[in-house]
């Protein structure tokens, strides 16, 4: 029955599409769209591409932390329009299971999709990890965080704690929230009655970026009188106390926390106990032919849009080469870039992990110095929506670090 449904769908497609190798991309985020655009750049129209998406829009989220402060806006793009412009077929459904033997993508609602290559780019699911805290997951929590800011402004004395739970793999937004909050309080003349602190499992601020970036953040936090508590694992918040492990307590009027992430691997795809998929340097799913994965759904320990886009580019070149196109595979060699919004004058940092070299300058050390990610996706979004590639006005510390998975 599954084969009959798949053929019924195939019969509805144009003849040229039926005669091409079929690539299915599951997901509608950064990795999925970067892969779609990369495949079109590499393969033109020689591959038929179907984009399977569970919701109709792509949300451009990197400026979500700036939205409550009036410094940035979350942009929304219609996925059917992006797919159409990229020459792909949009399939509005959720991928529920993969039959790797028959090479069929089974949908929650709709016909099975046969594939010659399937890219899993379904991302990760943010879940609350610190009971009692306000979890900041992105645009959905901007209004609640804005209300918290107003509550803090109105109270005579407040301890506001920004906490990263165990399992949060991308800590940069936490520091942005703390630094932007400090600048916001200064502008309103109430900074002196609010204590700010950051609590994180990291031993040093943003240690994933290396010593140069971490030292810069240490200096920023000290200049802004934001306390740093490292090597701690926040557990729960109640009755004015943030409980952390190893067992101790930190006084707090409010706690803002990052979420923990869970993988979204569909049934039939090998994954670890947290739902993340292991891939090789070419972003092939380990031990499975014709199956690839990119972005937050993979086991890459740092979940970040720039890395997701780099994985997508590696996957696209691997898919094209594996399907017989004259394309050179470009394995995934991750470079971690981060733009830390703080609310004042920019500084730029660059560090090569393992090479012993680093740089700091008031001028950009790469271009464009933006939060928009992806070799193909960044210029596409900028051209399509007239988005500026420059960061919002105010201080930023961009950092560029080579990392190894």
N, C-alpha and C positions, 0 to 999 in steps of 0.2 A: 504493500500500500504506500509505503514511504517513497519507493521508486516511482510509482505512478504519479504521485503528487509532484515530485520533482520534475518529471517529464512534462506534465501539464504546464508548469511554469515555463520551462525551457521552450516549449512549443509556442508560447506567446511572444517570445523575444524575436527580434529581427534576425534574418538569416546570417548576416555578417557577425552578429554577436554570438550566435550559436557556434560558429566556426572558430572562434577565438578561445584561447585558454582562459579559464574563469578564475578570478581572484575575488575572494570574499573578505571584506574587512569588517570586523565586528567592533563597534564603538563609535562614539561621536565626539571624542575629546581631542587633545593636542596630538597624541600619538597616531590616532586613526586618520586625522585630516592631513598631518604631515606625510604619512605614508601614502595616502591617496594622491597628493600633489607630487610627491617624489616619483611615484610609479608613472604618472602621466609625463613627467619630465624625462624619465628614463626610457619609457616604452611607447610613448605616444598613444595611439589607439590600437596597438597590436594586442593588448590584453583587455578582456571584458572585466569590469570591476563593479562589484555590488557592495554598497555601504549599508550595513545592518545597524540600525540605531533604535534605541528604546525610547528616546524622546526627540522632539522635532528641532531642538535648538542646540547650538554650540555656545556655551557661556565662556567668555574670555574673562578669567577670574583673577589674574595676578594683582590687580589694583583693588581687590576687595578690602584689604586692610586699610586702604586710604579713603574708602568711601564714607565711613562714619565721620571723617574729619573734613569732608568736602574737598578732598584733594584728588579724587579719582572716581571713575565710573566703571561699573561692570557692563561690558557690551554683550549683546545677544545677536547671533547670526542664524538665519534659517538654514538648516542642513540640506533641505531639498534644493535650495538655490546653489549652495556650494557644490553638491553632487552634480547638479545639472551643468554647471560651469566647468567642472572637471571631467565631464563625459562619463559619469558613473550612474548606475541605477540605485536609487535610494529604496531600501526595504525597511519600512517602519515596523520593527518588531524587535523583541529581545531574543538573543541567542541563548537557548536553554541547554543544549547538549550537542556534542560533536561525535559523530560516528567516524572514527579515524580509519577504520578498515574500508568502509564504503565511500569515504570522503564526502560525507554529507553534513551540512550544518543544519541542525534541527532547531526550529524557532518555537517560541512559546505559543504563538498564534500565527499560523500561516504554513505554506508548503516548505518542505525541505529544500535546501539549496545545495546542489552539487558544486564541488570546488576542485580546482587543480592546486590551489594554494589558499590557505586560510590564515589571516592575521588576527590574533586575539589582542584587542586594544581596548578592553572594557573597563580599565582603570581600577581604582580601589574605592571601598566604601568607608566614609568617615563615621566613627561611632564614638559616643561619649566614653571617656576613660576615667574622669575624675568626678565622682559623685558630688553634687552640690555646687559645682562650678558652672559658670557660663561657658559652654563650649563654642569656640569660634571656628566654624567650618568654612566660612566664606560668605558670599553675598546673602545667603539665607539668614545669617546671624548679624548682619550689619545694623539692622534696626534695633535689635536687642542690645547690641553693644553701644549704640548711640544713646539709648535710654540709660544705660549704666553710667556713661560719661556725665550725663545731666544729673544723675543721682549723686555721683562723686562731687560734682561742682557745688551741689547744694548742701552737702554735709560739712560740719565744722572740722572734723578730723577723720581721716580715712586711711586705711592701709589697703592698697590695691596691689594684688599679686598676679603676675603672669606666669603660668605654670605649663611645663611640657611634660606629659606623662611618658612612662615607659611605652615604647612602641610608636611614638611620634618620630618619623624619620626625617622630617624637614622642619628645622627649628627656626629658620629665618623669619617667618611671619610673626613669631612670638616677640622677637626683638623689635620688629617694626611697630607692633602694637604698643609696646612699652615706650619706645622713643617718640612715636607720634603722639601718644597720650601726654608725655611730659611737655612737649612743645605746645600742645593744646591747652594744658593747664596754665603754662606760663602766659600765653596770650590772654587768658581770662583772669589773670592776677590771683589765682588760688593755689599755685604750685606749693607754697610754703606749708599748707595744711594737709597735704596729701603725701604719704609715704609710698614709694614705688619700689617694687622688687621683682626679680626674675628668678624662678626656681626651675632647675632643669637637671636631668641625668648627666648632661655634659660636664666634664671637669672644668672646661673653659668655654667661654662664649663662642659659638659657631666654630668649634674645633675642627669640623669636617673640612673647613676651608684652609686650614694650616695656620702657622704661627703669626704671619703678618696680618691676616684678616682678624684673627682672634685678638691680637694685641690692639688693633684699631678699635674693636668693639669694647674691649676692656676700658680703653681710654674714653670712649663715648659714654659708657655707662657711668664712669666715675665723674666725668664733667657734668653729667645731668643728675648726679646724686641718686642713681638707680642702683639699689643693692643687688648683688649677684650671689645666689646660693647654688653652687654646682655640686655634682655628684650625689644628688638627691632624687628620689623617685616619689613624686606627689601621688597620694592615694585617695584622699577624700577631703571635703570641706564641709564643716558644720559648726554652727554656734561660734563663729568668729575664729575658728582654728582650722588651718590647713595641716592635715596629718601627712607626713612624708616618711619614707623608708630610706635608710635606717631610721628606726623609730625616733621621731622628734616632732615638735609642733612649731608652726609659724603663725603668728597673729595676722589676721586678715579680715577686713570688712567685706571685700569682694575678691573673688578669684576668677580670672579669665584663663581658660585652658585650651590648648590645641587638642584635636581629636586623635584617637588611635585609628589606624587604617587596617581594613580587612580586605583580602584579595577577593576577586570576583570570577575566578576561573569557572567556566561552565562544566557541567558533567561530561565525562569522557576525556577531559584534558588533564594530564598529570599535573599535580600541584602539591604544595606542602600543606602542613596542617592549618596554616593561616589563609589558604586559598590563593597563594602566589605561585607563579609558573616559572620554572627554571629554564633559561635559554643559554645557547652558546654565543660565541662572539659575533656570529652572523644572525643572531636573534631567532634561530631555529629552536623549537621546543625540543628539549633533550629526549632522544629516544623515539621520536615520532616524525615520520616523513610528511611533507606537505603542510606542516603546521608551524606557525611562527607566532611570536608574541612580542609586544613592545609596550613601554610605559609603566604606569603604576601597578599593573597586574603582574609584572614580573618580580622576581626575587631580588632585583637590584635594591640594595639597602636604603639608598636615598631616593625618595619619591619627589621628583621635581620636573616641571614642564620642559626645561631645556634638555634634560637627560632623556625624557620621553621622546622628544623630537629627534635626538641623535640616534636613539634606538630605532625609531621608525625609519630613518634614512638608511640605516644598516639593513633592516628587514626588507625594505623596498629593493635595494640593490641585490640582496640575496634571492628574493622571490623572482626578480626579472632574470637573473642569471640561471637559477634552477629551472626556469621554464623555457630555457633555450635561447634567450635573447643575448645579443652581443654586448653584454654589460659587465663591467669589472665590479666584483664584490668589494664593498667598503665596510670592513668589520667595525664593530662598535668600539671606539676608543674614547671613553667619556671625558669630557671637560666640564667641570662644574662652574657655572657662572651665576653670580647672585647680585642683585641690586637691592641694597638695604636702604629703605626709605626711613629718614629720621626727622625730617622737618626743617633742615637748615642747609648750609652751603656744601656742595658736593666734594667728595674725595674719592679717588679711584685706586684700587689695590689689585695687584695680580701676583699669584704665587704658583710655582710649579712644584707639586708635591714630589719628593724624592730627588729633585734636581738641585735643591739647596738655593734656588734663586727666587727673588721676590721683588716687587716694585710698588711704590706708592707715589701718587702724583695728584695734583689738583686738576689735571686734564685727563680726558678719557684714555684708557690704555687699550680699548678695543672699540669698534664701532659697528652698529649703533649701540649706545649705552642704554638699552631699553629692557623692559620686562617682557615684551613680546618675544616669543621663542620660536625657533624652527627656521631652517635655511629656506624652506619653501613657504611655510605658513606665515611667517612674519611679514614678508613683503606682500603676500596675498591679502592678508587682513588689512594692512596699512593702505593698500591701493583700493580695496573694496569699500572700506568704511571711512577713508580719510583719517585714519588714526595716526597720531604723531608717534614716532619712534623714540622721542625724548621722554625721560621720566617726568613725573609731576614736579612742579616747582618745590624747592626745598632741598635739604641735604640728603645725599645718597652716598653709600659706600659700595660701589660695584667691585666684585672680586671674581677672579678667573683662576680656577684651580684644576689641574689635571688629576684625575683619580683613576683607580683601577678597581674593577669589580671583583 
